[in-house]
Amino acid sequence: MGTTGTGATPGGGPGPHGVSRRALLIGGGAVAAGAGLAVLGRDELRSAWYQLPGVHKPRTPGVLDYAGARWIAASEANWRWADRPDDYAVDRVIVHVTQGSLNSAVRVFQDPAHQAAAHYIVGQDGRVVQMIRELDVAYHAGNRSYNERSVGIEHEGFVDRPQDLTDAMYASSARLAATVCARYGIPVDREHLIGHVEVPGTDHTDPGPHWDWDRYLTLVRAARAA
């Protein structure tokens, strides 16, 4: 949650910050990479090109990273192309609250003027909508480095309404977060699962004082073990 509505915030435009060591070793930037690629064979050249950050790689519309989700595409103005975790390591899950309904969050994330969106939205009834591929950088944290290294999960509701944080929402979000953590080897703890309010430089307060972190982490650990 923040001063302007939905939990996601603008930020994270193109730039070298947060590029993983793997990407840097390819050539240390566009100029050095160009010089290094000249000595590579065809297969190596293709592989190296695909590891450069921000490359516009092919996408298949409607492909999901989480089988329990429904795909609704966010505006391309609200995220940028990447190839995570090859160009940026993913080591965080950031929890948001939408400050509105699921449908209103979907509409906002489809609006190119909003300049922000998260990868997922979880509804109060447990529905999951995916709007951005995990391999791409969503503008949700208001901090470029955190955008590049995280997956953002929005939750339908308001931070000052504890009744909005339903059992179905907690359980569904925990299964989603467990899948994300397993995929990238993210530890299930409070250093790696954080709230939007904990992102450096943010002016947002979500997921708010009623978000039960102990309950959430217990559910995520159980889902991952299962």
N, C-alpha and C positions, 0 to 999 in steps of 0.2 A: 504494500500500500504506500501511496505517496501523496504529494500535494495535488497531483493532477489526475488521479483516478486509478487505472489498473496498475497492478503490482510491477509490471515490467517497465523499465526506463530506457530512454535513448542512450546511445553510446556504443563505442566499439567499431569505429570506422576503420578502413584499411590502414595497415601499418605493420611494422616489423615486430612490435612488442608481443611477447608471449610465444614466439616461434620456438618450437621444440629443438633440442640439440640435434635430433635426427635431420630436421630440415636445414639447420645451419651447416651441418657437415656436408650437405650436398654442394654447397658453394658459398655460403656466408652472405647471401643476398643476390639480387638480380644480376648485377654486373659480374661478380665472381662466379655465379652459377653459369652464366653464359659462356665464360671462358672455359670453365671446367667441362661443360657438356660437349665441347668440340672434340674432346678426345675419347668420348664414350661411344660404344657400339650402339646399334639400333635399339636392341632390347633394353640396354642400360639407359639410353636416352629417354625412351618412353617411360621407364620406371621413375627416373629422376624428375621428369616433367610433372608426373602425377603427384610428386611429393612437395612441390612448391606451394607455399601458402596462397590461398585465394584463387587458385586456378579454377576456371569455369568448367567443371567436370559434368559429364552427362548425368541426368537424373531421370528416373522413371516415375511419372506422375502417380501418386497414390501409394507408393511403396512405404511400408511402415517399419519403424525400428522396434515397436512394441506391439505384439500381436493383439493385445486387448484394446487397442485404440481405434478410433475412426479418424481418417485423414481429411483435414480441411486446410488448404494451403494459406499461409500468411502472405501478405504482400511482400514482394522481393525488396521493397524499400526498408523493411523492418528486420532484415538479416543479411548476411553476406556469405558468399560461396567459400567453402573450405574443404578440407579432406581430413578431418579429425579422425583418429588421433595421430595421423602421420605428420601433419604440419603443426598441430597444437595438441599437447597432451591434455586429456580430460581427467581432472582430479577433484571435482566438486559437483555437488547437487545443491542448487539454490532454491529454497522454498519461498513461494510468493502467495499472497492472497489478492484476489482480483479487485476488491472493492466494487463488486457488481455481480451480475449473473454470468453464467457460462456463455450464454448467447451474446451478451453485450461485450464480453471479452473477445469472443470470436470476431465480432464486427470491428472492434478496435484494431485487432491484429491484422485484419484485412485492409485496413485504411493506410495507404502509403504516407499520409500526412502525420501519422502517429509516431513513426520512426522508432518503434519498439514492439517487441513480441517475445514470447517464451516458446520453448519447444513443445510443451504440453500444457493442457488445462484439464484438471480433474473436477468433475461436478459433485454436488452434494449427494447425488444418487449413485456415485461411483463411476459414472461414465468418464472415459478418457478420450480427449481429442488431441491428436498430434498435428501441429501446424508448421513445424520446421524440422528437417532431418537433423539427427544428432551430429552428423558429420559437418554440419554447417554452424556458423557462429550467429546465434540469436542476440539481438540487442535487448537484453532483459535486466541486466544488473546495474547499468549506469557506470560501468568501469570496464575499460577495454580488456585489460588482462583477465578479469574475472569472466567476462563474456567468452573469451577465447578458450578458457579452461573448464567451463561448466556446462551442465544441462539445467535448464530452468523449468520448474514445475509450478504452474499457477493452480490455485484452489478457489473454487467458487464461493463467494461470500464477502463478509465485512469483518474487519479486525476487531470491532467492538461488539460483535454478536457471537458469543460462544456457541449458541445453538446452530450456527451455520457450519460448524466443524463437526460433521456427522460421522457416525461409525463407518458408514459405507465409504465416505471420502477418505478417512484415515486408512482403512484396509486397502482400498484400491490404489491410493498413492504409495503406500508402503510396498505393494507388489511391483509397481512401476519403478520406484527408487531402487528396490533390490535388484531388479533386472539391469538397470543402468550401472549400479555399483559392481555387479558381477562382470559386466561387459568390459569395464575399464579397470578393474582391480582397485576400486575405490574403497577404503576402509569405512565401515559403518560406525561413525563416531561424530561428535559435534565439531570436530575440526574440518571434516569433509562434507557433512550435511549441515548447511547453514541457512539462516534466514536472510532475506533481502536486506534487512536492517543492519546486518553484520558486514555488508560489503563496504570496503573503504570508500569514502566520498559520497555515499548515497544520502538522500534526504528522505528516504522511505522508511516506514516503521513496520512493514509486514514481515512475518506473518502475525505479529501482534502478541499481546500478553496472554491470550487464551490458547495459543498453540501449545499442545502438550508434547514437548520434545522427548521426554522419557517414554511416553506411550508410543510415539512415532518410531523411535529408534528400536524399541522392543519389537514392534511389528515388522520393521524392515529386516532386522536380524532373523526373525522367524521365517519370513518369506524367502530370504536368501538361503537359509539352511534347508528349506523345503525344496 
